């Protein structure tokens, strides 16, 4: 039972880490896009 709980804990840690990385990456890319648009207008 203890090993099963450990396994569940590790899986959930991995999922949370992946979600956090995805959100972080998305936010960083969005920020870069907006700053590039502001700094370099295409007009």
N, CA, C and O atoms as CSV, one atom per row, in Angstrom:
chain,resi,resn,atom,element,x,y,z
A,1,UNK,N,N,0.834,-1.206,0.000
A,1,UNK,CA,C,0.000,0.000,0.000
A,1,UNK,C,C,0.869,1.257,0.000
A,1,UNK,O,O,0.566,2.228,-0.694
A,2,UNK,N,N,1.936,1.234,0.773
A,2,UNK,CA,C,2.813,2.396,0.862
A,2,UNK,C,C,3.475,2.695,-0.485
A,2,UNK,O,O,3.574,3.851,-0.896
A,3,UNK,N,N,3.920,1.652,-1.156
A,3,UNK,CA,C,4.568,1.856,-2.454
A,3,UNK,C,C,3.565,2.380,-3.480
A,3,UNK,O,O,3.911,3.177,-4.352
A,4,UNK,N,N,2.316,1.922,-3.363
A,4,UNK,CA,C,1.266,2.407,-4.273
A,4,UNK,C,C,1.048,3.907,-4.080
A,4,UNK,O,O,0.938,4.650,-5.055
A,5,UNK,N,N,0.987,4.347,-2.840
A,5,UNK,CA,C,0.816,5.775,-2.539
A,5,UNK,C,C,2.016,6.576,-3.041
A,5,UNK,O,O,1.865,7.683,-3.557
A,6,UNK,N,N,3.199,6.005,-2.884
A,6,UNK,CA,C,4.409,6.664,-3.369
A,6,UNK,C,C,4.353,6.833,-4.889
A,6,UNK,O,O,4.704,7.883,-5.428
A,7,UNK,N,N,3.905,5.775,-5.562
A,7,UNK,CA,C,3.781,5.807,-7.016
A,7,UNK,C,C,2.798,6.896,-7.441
A,7,UNK,O,O,3.081,7.677,-8.350
A,8,UNK,N,N,1.650,6.942,-6.782
A,8,UNK,CA,C,0.647,7.969,-7.084
A,8,UNK,C,C,1.228,9.359,-6.862
A,8,UNK,O,O,1.026,10.265,-7.670
A,9,UNK,N,N,1.955,9.517,-5.755
A,9,UNK,CA,C,2.567,10.816,-5.438
A,9,UNK,C,C,3.546,11.236,-6.527
A,9,UNK,O,O,3.539,12.388,-6.961
A,10,UNK,N,N,4.389,10.306,-6.970
A,10,UNK,CA,C,5.374,10.623,-8.004
A,10,UNK,C,C,4.703,10.986,-9.319
A,10,UNK,O,O,5.134,11.910,-10.009
A,11,UNK,N,N,3.654,10.263,-9.663
A,11,UNK,CA,C,2.934,10.546,-10.913
A,11,UNK,C,C,2.313,11.930,-10.847
A,11,UNK,O,O,2.400,12.705,-11.800
A,12,UNK,N,N,1.681,12.240,-9.711
A,12,UNK,CA,C,1.047,13.560,-9.584
A,12,UNK,C,C,2.091,14.675,-9.611
A,12,UNK,O,O,1.841,15.741,-10.173
A,13,UNK,N,N,3.249,14.439,-9.014
A,13,UNK,CA,C,4.335,15.439,-9.062
A,13,UNK,C,C,4.732,15.699,-10.512
A,13,UNK,O,O,4.907,16.847,-10.920
A,14,UNK,N,N,4.872,14.630,-11.278
A,14,UNK,CA,C,5.249,14.763,-12.684
A,14,UNK,C,C,4.223,15.541,-13.469
A,14,UNK,O,O,4.572,16.396,-14.282
A,15,UNK,N,N,2.938,15.245,-13.227
A,15,UNK,CA,C,1.862,15.933,-13.938
A,15,UNK,C,C,1.872,17.420,-13.603
A,15,UNK,O,O,1.779,18.266,-14.492
A,16,UNK,N,N,1.985,17.731,-12.308
A,16,UNK,CA,C,2.003,19.130,-11.877
A,16,UNK,C,C,3.194,19.853,-12.495
A,16,UNK,O,O,3.067,20.991,-12.948
A,17,UNK,N,N,4.354,19.193,-12.514
A,17,UNK,CA,C,5.558,19.798,-13.082
A,17,UNK,C,C,5.363,20.103,-14.561
A,17,UNK,O,O,5.738,21.175,-15.035
A,18,UNK,N,N,4.768,19.143,-15.297
A,18,UNK,CA,C,4.550,19.335,-16.730
A,18,UNK,C,C,3.585,20.484,-16.996
A,18,UNK,O,O,3.803,21.298,-17.894
A,19,UNK,N,N,2.519,20.539,-16.205
A,19,UNK,CA,C,1.536,21.609,-16.384
A,19,UNK,C,C,2.179,22.957,-16.099
A,19,UNK,O,O,1.983,23.919,-16.841
A,20,UNK,N,N,2.949,23.020,-15.015
A,20,UNK,CA,C,3.618,24.276,-14.651
A,20,UNK,C,C,4.577,24.703,-15.758
A,20,UNK,O,O,4.630,25.879,-16.117
A,21,UNK,N,N,5.336,23.747,-16.299
A,21,UNK,CA,C,6.284,24.060,-17.370
A,21,UNK,C,C,5.545,24.555,-18.616
A,21,UNK,O,O,5.990,25.492,-19.278
A,22,UNK,N,N,4.424,23.922,-18.926
A,22,UNK,CA,C,3.638,24.308,-20.095
A,22,UNK,C,C,3.113,25.734,-19.942
A,22,UNK,O,O,3.219,26.548,-20.859
A,23,UNK,N,N,2.551,26.023,-18.782
A,23,UNK,CA,C,1.992,27.357,-18.523
A,23,UNK,C,C,3.102,28.399,-18.567
A,23,UNK,O,O,2.945,29.462,-19.168
A,24,UNK,N,N,4.234,28.085,-17.920
A,24,UNK,CA,C,5.366,29.010,-17.896
A,24,UNK,C,C,5.856,29.293,-19.312
A,24,UNK,O,O,6.073,30.445,-19.689
A,25,UNK,N,N,6.027,28.221,-20.093
A,25,UNK,CA,C,6.502,28.369,-21.471
A,25,UNK,C,C,5.534,29.223,-22.276
A,25,UNK,O,O,5.951,30.108,-23.022
A,26,UNK,N,N,4.242,28.957,-22.124
A,26,UNK,CA,C,3.224,29.694,-22.863
A,26,UNK,C,C,3.272,31.174,-22.490
A,26,UNK,O,O,3.214,32.035,-23.368
A,27,UNK,N,N,3.378,31.475,-21.202
A,27,UNK,CA,C,3.426,32.864,-20.751
A,27,UNK,C,C,4.681,33.565,-21.254
A,27,UNK,O,O,4.612,34.713,-21.691
A,28,UNK,N,N,5.819,32.896,-21.198
A,28,UNK,CA,C,7.076,33.493,-21.654
A,28,UNK,C,C,7.008,33.771,-23.146
A,28,UNK,O,O,7.422,34.838,-23.600
A,29,UNK,N,N,6.487,32.817,-23.914
A,29,UNK,CA,C,6.387,33.035,-25.359
A,29,UNK,C,C,5.424,34.169,-25.671
A,29,UNK,O,O,5.707,34.986,-26.548
A,30,UNK,N,N,4.289,34.242,-24.974
A,30,UNK,CA,C,3.338,35.328,-25.188
A,30,UNK,C,C,3.986,36.663,-24.848
A,30,UNK,O,O,3.813,37.640,-25.576
A,31,UNK,N,N,4.735,36.711,-23.740
A,31,UNK,CA,C,5.399,37.951,-23.347
A,31,UNK,C,C,6.417,38.378,-24.398
A,31,UNK,O,O,6.504,39.559,-24.735
A,32,UNK,N,N,7.180,37.432,-24.915
A,32,UNK,CA,C,8.177,37.762,-25.935
A,32,UNK,C,C,7.501,38.307,-27.181
A,32,UNK,O,O,7.975,39.275,-27.775
A,33,UNK,N,N,6.388,37.685,-27.584
A,33,UNK,CA,C,5.673,38.129,-28.776
A,33,UNK,C,C,5.166,39.548,-28.602
A,33,UNK,O,O,5.314,40.380,-29.498
A,34,UNK,N,N,4.568,39.828,-27.450
A,34,UNK,CA,C,4.008,41.165,-27.232
A,34,UNK,C,C,5.120,42.209,-27.165
A,34,UNK,O,O,4.968,43.308,-27.699
A,35,UNK,N,N,6.236,41.878,-26.514
A,35,UNK,CA,C,7.322,42.864,-26.417
A,35,UNK,C,C,7.921,43.109,-27.799
A,35,UNK,O,O,8.268,44.245,-28.123
A,36,UNK,N,N,8.047,42.074,-28.613
A,36,UNK,CA,C,8.586,42.271,-29.960
A,36,UNK,C,C,7.658,43.151,-30.787
A,36,UNK,O,O,8.120,43.998,-31.552
A,37,UNK,N,N,6.356,42.954,-30.636
A,37,UNK,CA,C,5.397,43.772,-31.366
A,37,UNK,C,C,5.510,45.228,-30.950
A,37,UNK,O,O,5.448,46.133,-31.782
A,38,UNK,N,N,5.674,45.441,-29.660
A,38,UNK,CA,C,5.755,46.818,-29.145
A,38,UNK,C,C,7.059,47.463,-29.592
A,38,UNK,O,O,7.066,48.621,-30.010
A,39,UNK,N,N,8.162,46.728,-29.508
A,39,UNK,CA,C,9.462,47.309,-29.834
A,39,UNK,C,C,9.663,47.493,-31.333
A,39,UNK,O,O,10.331,48.434,-31.760
A,40,UNK,N,N,9.088,46.599,-32.131
A,40,UNK,CA,C,9.310,46.640,-33.577
A,40,UNK,C,C,7.981,46.661,-34.328
A,40,UNK,O,O,7.567,45.633,-34.864
A,41,UNK,N,N,7.319,47.787,-34.378
A,41,UNK,CA,C,6.057,47.836,-35.135
A,41,UNK,C,C,6.331,47.642,-36.624
A,41,UNK,O,O,7.387,48.027,-37.125
A,42,UNK,N,N,5.367,47.040,-37.328
A,42,UNK,CA,C,5.578,46.711,-38.741
A,42,UNK,C,C,5.205,47.847,-39.678
A,42,UNK,O,O,5.214,47.646,-40.893
A,43,UNK,N,N,4.882,49.016,-39.179
A,43,UNK,CA,C,4.469,50.143,-40.045
A,43,UNK,C,C,5.636,50.692,-40.848
A,43,UNK,O,O,5.465,51.634,-41.621
